[in-house]
Amino acid sequence: MVIVGAGPSGLIAAKNADESGLSVALLERKTDISKIRRTDAGLLPSMSASYGQVVTFNRTTKILVFPVSGFSLKYEGTLYRIVEGD
């Protein structure tokens, strides 16, 4: 499996693919990904409008659940609650 981009989504995809036993190649044009500042915060709210799916996150089990597709994944990274108007 080839994943292009070492942003949050690419890193999670690569990690989960590896943990599932797949061979993974992660491609990133930057030489030091610790200096990349990206966010995918807009992805989860937009999924409701685009895919009819409301993604939930269980803080206790640290699992993101995509109910429509029947997909879930463990997420232990940084999490910030963003409230409209903040």
N, CA, C and O atoms as CSV, one atom per row, in Angstrom:
chain,resi,resn,atom,element,x,y,z
A,1,MET,N,N,0.849,-1.164,0.000
A,1,MET,CA,C,0.000,0.000,0.000
A,1,MET,C,C,0.898,1.231,0.000
A,1,MET,O,O,1.880,1.284,0.740
A,2,VAL,N,N,0.568,2.216,-0.822
A,2,VAL,CA,C,1.304,3.472,-0.875
A,2,VAL,C,C,0.392,4.581,-0.369
A,2,VAL,O,O,-0.732,4.737,-0.847
A,3,ILE,N,N,0.877,5.341,0.589
A,3,ILE,CA,C,0.139,6.480,1.136
A,3,ILE,C,C,0.958,7.728,0.850
A,3,ILE,O,O,2.144,7.794,1.175
A,4,VAL,N,N,0.316,8.716,0.238
A,4,VAL,CA,C,1.001,9.958,-0.114
A,4,VAL,C,C,0.595,11.041,0.879
A,4,VAL,O,O,-0.583,11.375,1.007
A,5,GLY,N,N,1.583,11.580,1.575
A,5,GLY,CA,C,1.348,12.663,2.530
A,5,GLY,C,C,1.427,12.196,3.964
A,5,GLY,O,O,0.698,11.294,4.376
A,6,ALA,N,N,2.320,12.818,4.728
A,6,ALA,CA,C,2.529,12.450,6.129
A,6,ALA,C,C,1.843,13.430,7.068
A,6,ALA,O,O,2.352,13.728,8.148
A,7,GLY,N,N,0.685,13.927,6.647
A,7,GLY,CA,C,-0.136,14.738,7.538
A,7,GLY,C,C,-0.870,13.817,8.495
A,7,GLY,O,O,-0.627,12.610,8.505
A,8,PRO,N,N,-1.761,14.372,9.297
A,8,PRO,CA,C,-2.475,13.548,10.280
A,8,PRO,C,C,-3.185,12.341,9.662
A,8,PRO,O,O,-3.083,11.233,10.189
A,9,SER,N,N,-3.890,12.536,8.570
A,9,SER,CA,C,-4.621,11.418,7.953
A,9,SER,C,C,-3.672,10.380,7.379
A,9,SER,O,O,-3.891,9.181,7.549
A,10,GLY,N,N,-2.623,10.823,6.706
A,10,GLY,CA,C,-1.664,9.897,6.127
A,10,GLY,C,C,-0.956,9.066,7.180
A,10,GLY,O,O,-0.764,7.861,7.011
A,11,LEU,N,N,-0.566,9.719,8.271
A,11,LEU,CA,C,0.116,8.995,9.348
A,11,LEU,C,C,-0.800,7.974,10.005
A,11,LEU,O,O,-0.376,6.854,10.286
A,12,ILE,N,N,-2.048,8.346,10.252
A,12,ILE,CA,C,-2.992,7.405,10.858
A,12,ILE,C,C,-3.266,6.244,9.906
A,12,ILE,O,O,-3.311,5.088,10.327
A,13,ALA,N,N,-3.449,6.556,8.613
A,13,ALA,CA,C,-3.693,5.501,7.632
A,13,ALA,C,C,-2.514,4.534,7.584
A,13,ALA,O,O,-2.707,3.319,7.564
A,14,ALA,N,N,-1.290,5.073,7.564
A,14,ALA,CA,C,-0.093,4.229,7.514
A,14,ALA,C,C,0.029,3.373,8.772
A,14,ALA,O,O,0.348,2.187,8.692
A,15,LYS,N,N,-0.222,3.967,9.915
A,15,LYS,CA,C,-0.131,3.238,11.185
A,15,LYS,C,C,-1.143,2.100,11.226
A,15,LYS,O,O,-0.801,0.974,11.587
A,16,ASN,N,N,-2.388,2.390,10.857
A,16,ASN,CA,C,-3.427,1.363,10.906
A,16,ASN,C,C,-3.205,0.280,9.860
A,16,ASN,O,O,-3.462,-0.894,10.126
A,17,ALA,N,N,-2.737,0.650,8.687
A,17,ALA,CA,C,-2.446,-0.344,7.655
A,17,ALA,C,C,-1.327,-1.274,8.119
A,17,ALA,O,O,-1.406,-2.490,7.943
A,18,ASP,N,N,-0.281,-0.690,8.713
A,18,ASP,CA,C,0.832,-1.491,9.224
A,18,ASP,C,C,0.359,-2.438,10.325
A,18,ASP,O,O,0.724,-3.614,10.338
A,19,GLU,N,N,-0.458,-1.919,11.250
A,19,GLU,CA,C,-0.962,-2.749,12.344
A,19,GLU,C,C,-1.892,-3.851,11.843
A,19,GLU,O,O,-2.110,-4.847,12.533
A,20,SER,N,N,-2.440,-3.667,10.636
A,20,SER,CA,C,-3.303,-4.689,10.032
A,20,SER,C,C,-2.503,-5.703,9.221
A,20,SER,O,O,-3.074,-6.609,8.614
A,21,GLY,N,N,-1.168,-5.545,9.213
A,21,GLY,CA,C,-0.307,-6.499,8.545
A,21,GLY,C,C,0.026,-6.179,7.095
A,21,GLY,O,O,0.623,-7.003,6.402
A,22,LEU,N,N,-0.351,-4.995,6.630
A,22,LEU,CA,C,-0.049,-4.619,5.254
A,22,LEU,C,C,1.351,-4.015,5.152
A,22,LEU,O,O,1.847,-3.423,6.110
A,23,SER,N,N,1.980,-4.166,3.996
A,23,SER,CA,C,3.245,-3.475,3.727
A,23,SER,C,C,2.892,-2.057,3.326
A,23,SER,O,O,2.024,-1.848,2.479
A,24,VAL,N,N,3.554,-1.083,3.924
A,24,VAL,CA,C,3.191,0.313,3.708
A,24,VAL,C,C,4.395,1.129,3.267
A,24,VAL,O,O,5.482,1.012,3.832
A,25,ALA,N,N,4.185,1.962,2.244
A,25,ALA,CA,C,5.170,2.971,1.849
A,25,ALA,C,C,4.490,4.315,2.049
A,25,ALA,O,O,3.460,4.592,1.434
A,26,LEU,N,N,5.063,5.149,2.905
A,26,LEU,CA,C,4.526,6.484,3.189
A,26,LEU,C,C,5.424,7.505,2.500
A,26,LEU,O,O,6.607,7.611,2.823
A,27,LEU,N,N,4.869,8.249,1.560
A,27,LEU,CA,C,5.641,9.221,0.791
A,27,LEU,C,C,5.321,10.637,1.259
A,27,LEU,O,O,4.154,11.002,1.404
A,28,GLU,N,N,6.361,11.425,1.495
A,28,GLU,CA,C,6.196,12.825,1.912
A,28,GLU,C,C,7.321,13.626,1.295
A,28,GLU,O,O,8.476,13.204,1.345
A,29,ARG,N,N,7.013,14.761,0.720
A,29,ARG,CA,C,8.049,15.578,0.066
A,29,ARG,C,C,8.920,16.338,1.055
A,29,ARG,O,O,10.059,16.674,0.731
A,30,LYS,N,N,8.418,16.617,2.246
A,30,LYS,CA,C,9.218,17.314,3.263
A,30,LYS,C,C,10.211,16.339,3.894
A,30,LYS,O,O,9.936,15.143,3.996
A,31,THR,N,N,11.359,16.853,4.314
A,31,THR,CA,C,12.371,15.983,4.920
A,31,THR,C,C,12.198,15.821,6.421
A,31,THR,O,O,12.720,14.869,7.001
A,32,ASP,N,N,11.471,16.735,7.061
A,32,ASP,CA,C,11.275,16.658,8.507
A,32,ASP,C,C,9.792,16.878,8.804
A,32,ASP,O,O,9.325,18.016,8.854
A,33,ILE,N,N,9.053,15.779,8.999
A,33,ILE,CA,C,7.609,15.918,9.192
A,33,ILE,C,C,7.240,16.490,10.558
A,33,ILE,O,O,6.088,16.867,10.777
A,34,SER,N,N,8.196,16.559,11.473
A,34,SER,CA,C,7.875,17.162,12.772
A,34,SER,C,C,7.649,18.664,12.638
A,34,SER,O,O,7.096,19.288,13.543
A,35,LYS,N,N,8.072,19.251,11.521
A,35,LYS,CA,C,7.887,20.687,11.296
A,35,LYS,C,C,6.661,20.993,10.439
A,35,LYS,O,O,6.394,22.154,10.130
A,36,ILE,N,N,5.918,19.959,10.055
A,36,ILE,CA,C,4.712,20.164,9.258
A,36,ILE,C,C,3.568,20.497,10.199
A,36,ILE,O,O,3.319,19.769,11.159
A,37,ARG,N,N,2.878,21.583,9.931
A,37,ARG,CA,C,1.742,21.977,10.758
A,37,ARG,C,C,0.490,21.898,9.903
A,37,ARG,O,O,0.206,22.798,9.112
A,38,ARG,N,N,-0.251,20.820,10.069
A,38,ARG,CA,C,-1.481,20.619,9.315
A,38,ARG,C,C,-2.582,20.206,10.278
A,38,ARG,O,O,-2.324,19.723,11.381
A,39,THR,N,N,-3.790,20.405,9.841
A,39,THR,CA,C,-4.916,19.929,10.628
A,39,THR,C,C,-5.999,19.409,9.704
A,39,THR,O,O,-6.182,19.918,8.599
A,40,ASP,N,N,-6.698,18.417,10.151
A,40,ASP,CA,C,-7.828,17.881,9.401
A,40,ASP,C,C,-9.122,18.165,10.155
A,40,ASP,O,O,-10.101,17.435,9.998
A,41,ALA,N,N,-9.138,19.192,10.954
A,41,ALA,CA,C,-10.297,19.481,11.794
A,41,ALA,C,C,-11.564,19.694,10.998
A,41,ALA,O,O,-12.652,19.383,11.482
A,42,GLY,N,N,-11.452,20.212,9.797
A,42,GLY,CA,C,-12.642,20.447,8.994
A,42,GLY,C,C,-13.221,19.195,8.388
A,42,GLY,O,O,-14.359,19.217,7.919
A,43,LEU,N,N,-12.487,18.109,8.378
A,43,LEU,CA,C,-12.939,16.880,7.747
A,43,LEU,C,C,-14.147,16.273,8.447
A,43,LEU,O,O,-15.135,15.939,7.793
A,44,LEU,N,N,-14.083,16.127,9.751
A,44,LEU,CA,C,-15.141,15.414,10.454
A,44,LEU,C,C,-16.496,16.109,10.360
A,44,LEU,O,O,-17.484,15.443,10.051
A,45,PRO,N,N,-16.591,17.424,10.614
A,45,PRO,CA,C,-17.909,18.058,10.463
A,45,PRO,C,C,-18.437,18.011,9.036
A,45,PRO,O,O,-19.645,17.882,8.838
A,46,SER,N,N,-17.571,18.110,8.044
A,46,SER,CA,C,-18.030,18.126,6.662
A,46,SER,C,C,-18.517,16.764,6.195
A,46,SER,O,O,-19.242,16.682,5.203
A,47,MET,N,N,-18.140,15.698,6.879
A,47,MET,CA,C,-18.574,14.367,6.471
A,47,MET,C,C,-20.077,14.209,6.609
A,47,MET,O,O,-20.693,13.452,5.859
A,48,SER,N,N,-20.675,14.917,7.560
A,48,SER,CA,C,-22.120,14.830,7.741
A,48,SER,C,C,-22.841,15.310,6.488
A,48,SER,O,O,-23.767,14.655,6.011
A,49,ALA,N,N,-22.418,16.450,5.957
A,49,ALA,CA,C,-23.057,17.006,4.765
A,49,ALA,C,C,-22.687,16.220,3.512
A,49,ALA,O,O,-23.532,16.003,2.644
A,50,SER,N,N,-21.440,15.796,3.413
A,50,SER,CA,C,-20.965,15.141,2.196
A,50,SER,C,C,-21.347,13.671,2.099
A,50,SER,O,O,-21.704,13.189,1.025
A,51,TYR,N,N,-21.272,12.963,3.212
A,51,TYR,CA,C,-21.450,11.517,3.177
A,51,TYR,C,C,-22.608,11.020,4.031
A,51,TYR,O,O,-22.810,9.812,4.149
A,52,GLY,N,N,-23.377,11.936,4.634
A,52,GLY,CA,C,-24.481,11.526,5.491
A,52,GLY,C,C,-24.010,10.765,6.715
A,52,GLY,O,O,-24.704,9.875,7.207
A,53,GLN,N,N,-22.844,11.113,7.201
A,53,GLN,CA,C,-22.234,10.364,8.292
A,53,GLN,C,C,-21.784,11.310,9.406
A,53,GLN,O,O,-21.081,12.287,9.148
A,54,VAL,N,N,-22.183,11.023,10.621
A,54,VAL,CA,C,-21.716,11.793,11.769
A,54,VAL,C,C,-20.687,10.936,12.493
A,54,VAL,O,O,-21.002,9.865,13.012
A,55,VAL,N,N,-19.466,11.421,12.516
A,55,VAL,CA,C,-18.369,10.685,13.136
A,55,VAL,C,C,-18.367,10.971,14.626
A,55,VAL,O,O,-18.532,12.117,15.044
A,56,THR,N,N,-18.180,9.933,15.429
A,56,THR,CA,C,-18.122,10.115,16.873
A,56,THR,C,C,-16.760,9.679,17.390
A,56,THR,O,O,-16.076,8.860,16.777
A,57,PHE,N,N,-16.382,10.244,18.535
A,57,PHE,CA,C,-15.130,9.873,19.181
A,57,PHE,C,C,-15.432,9.523,20.631
A,57,PHE,O,O,-15.992,10.334,21.370
A,58,ASN,N,N,-15.061,8.319,21.031
A,58,ASN,CA,C,-15.243,7.879,22.404
A,58,ASN,C,C,-13.956,8.176,23.161
A,58,ASN,O,O,-12.934,7.530,22.925
A,59,ARG,N,N,-13.997,9.141,24.062
A,59,ARG,CA,C,-12.791,9.556,24.797
A,59,ARG,C,C,-12.256,8.464,25.723
A,59,ARG,O,O,-11.059,8.426,26.006
A,60,THR,N,N,-13.128,7.584,26.194
A,60,THR,CA,C,-12.693,6.518,27.091
A,60,THR,C,C,-11.899,5.448,26.346
A,60,THR,O,O,-10.811,5.064,26.775
A,61,THR,N,N,-12.448,4.969,25.227
A,61,THR,CA,C,-11.782,3.915,24.457
A,61,THR,C,C,-10.822,4.479,23.414
A,61,THR,O,O,-10.020,3.742,22.840
A,62,LYS,N,N,-10.905,5.807,23.168
A,62,LYS,CA,C,-10.082,6.503,22.173
A,62,LYS,C,C,-10.297,5.928,20.773
A,62,LYS,O,O,-9.344,5.666,20.038
A,63,ILE,N,N,-11.568,5.740,20.422
A,63,ILE,CA,C,-11.902,5.178,19.121
A,63,ILE,C,C,-12.799,6.141,18.354
A,63,ILE,O,O,-13.811,6.616,18.869
A,64,LEU,N,N,-12.404,6.423,17.098
A,64,LEU,CA,C,-13.231,7.184,16.156
A,64,LEU,C,C,-14.137,6.187,15.455
A,64,LEU,O,O,-13.676,5.145,14.989
A,65,VAL,N,N,-15.426,6.503,15.379
A,65,VAL,CA,C,-16.391,5.599,14.749
A,65,VAL,C,C,-17.060,6.305,13.578
A,65,VAL,O,O,-17.598,7.403,13.720
A,66,PHE,N,N,-17.018,5.653,12.415
A,66,PHE,CA,C,-17.676,6.112,11.197
A,66,PHE,C,C,-18.847,5.154,10.970
A,66,PHE,O,O,-18.683,4.148,10.279
A,67,PRO,N,N,-20.039,5.444,11.541
A,67,PRO,CA,C,-21.122,4.460,11.579
A,67,PRO,C,C,-21.675,4.043,10.223
A,67,PRO,O,O,-22.029,2.877,10.050
A,68,VAL,N,N,-21.761,4.940,9.268
A,68,VAL,CA,C,-22.347,4.595,7.972
A,68,VAL,C,C,-21.494,3.562,7.243
A,68,VAL,O,O,-22.014,2.617,6.651
A,69,SER,N,N,-20.180,3.755,7.293
A,69,SER,CA,C,-19.292,2.824,6.593
A,69,SER,C,C,-18.916,1.623,7.447
A,69,SER,O,O,-18.307,0.676,6.948
A,70,GLY,N,N,-19.272,1.650,8.735
A,70,GLY,CA,C,-18.924,0.539,9.614
A,70,GLY,C,C,-17.441,0.464,9.917
A,70,GLY,O,O,-16.912,-0.616,10.180
A,71,PHE,N,N,-16.763,1.609,9.883
A,71,PHE,CA,C,-15.316,1.682,10.071
A,71,PHE,C,C,-15.014,2.374,11.390
A,71,PHE,O,O,-15.697,3.329,11.758
A,72,SER,N,N,-14.006,1.906,12.100
A,72,SER,CA,C,-13.560,2.590,13.317
A,72,SER,C,C,-12.051,2.437,13.428
A,72,SER,O,O,-11.458,1.519,12.860
A,73,LEU,N,N,-11.444,3.354,14.170
A,73,LEU,CA,C,-10.014,3.258,14.383
A,73,LEU,C,C,-9.640,3.906,15.705
A,73,LEU,O,O,-10.285,4.847,16.169
A,74,LYS,N,N,-8.581,3.376,16.294
A,74,LYS,CA,C,-8.074,3.907,17.553
A,74,LYS,C,C,-7.272,5.170,17.258
A,74,LYS,O,O,-6.450,5.186,16.342
A,75,TYR,N,N,-7.508,6.220,18.028
A,75,TYR,CA,C,-6.782,7.476,17.850
A,75,TYR,C,C,-6.271,7.933,19.202
A,75,TYR,O,O,-7.055,8.199,20.112
A,76,GLU,N,N,-4.960,8.026,19.333
A,76,GLU,CA,C,-4.351,8.434,20.592
A,76,GLU,C,C,-3.575,9.734,20.455
A,76,GLU,O,O,-2.798,10.093,21.340
A,77,GLY,N,N,-3.782,10.438,19.351
A,77,GLY,CA,C,-3.064,11.686,19.117
A,77,GLY,C,C,-3.698,12.853,19.846
A,77,GLY,O,O,-4.574,12.681,20.693
A,78,THR,N,N,-3.242,14.028,19.505
A,78,THR,CA,C,-3.742,15.249,20.113
A,78,THR,C,C,-5.184,15.487,19.680
A,78,THR,O,O,-5.536,15.286,18.517
A,79,LEU,N,N,-6.003,15.913,20.614
A,79,LEU,CA,C,-7.401,16.183,20.325
A,79,LEU,C,C,-7.767,17.520,20.969
A,79,LEU,O,O,-7.589,17.717,22.171
A,80,TYR,N,N,-8.270,18.413,20.162
A,80,TYR,CA,C,-8.736,19.699,20.669
A,80,TYR,C,C,-10.215,19.832,20.378
A,80,TYR,O,O,-10.643,19.584,19.251
A,81,ARG,N,N,-10.987,20.209,21.343
A,81,ARG,CA,C,-12.404,20.449,21.133
A,81,ARG,C,C,-12.544,21.854,20.568
A,81,ARG,O,O,-12.113,22.830,21.182
A,82,ILE,N,N,-13.147,21.944,19.403
A,82,ILE,CA,C,-13.350,23.237,18.748
A,82,ILE,C,C,-14.841,23.527,18.778
A,82,ILE,O,O,-15.649,22.782,18.222
A,83,VAL,N,N,-15.184,24.609,19.428
A,83,VAL,CA,C,-16.587,25.004,19.545
A,83,VAL,C,C,-16.804,26.263,18.736
A,83,VAL,O,O,-16.026,27.213,18.820
A,84,GLU,N,N,-17.868,26.261,17.952
A,84,GLU,CA,C,-18.158,27.421,17.109
A,84,GLU,C,C,-18.206,28.673,17.983
A,84,GLU,O,O,-18.826,28.688,19.046
A,85,GLY,N,N,-17.536,29.717,17.504
A,85,GLY,CA,C,-17.498,30.976,18.236
A,85,GLY,C,C,-16.263,31.143,19.084
A,85,GLY,O,O,-16.005,32.239,19.581
A,86,ASP,N,N,-15.483,30.077,19.265
A,86,ASP,CA,C,-14.241,30.176,20.051
A,86,ASP,C,C,-13.114,30.744,19.207
A,86,ASP,O,O,-11.995,30.901,19.696
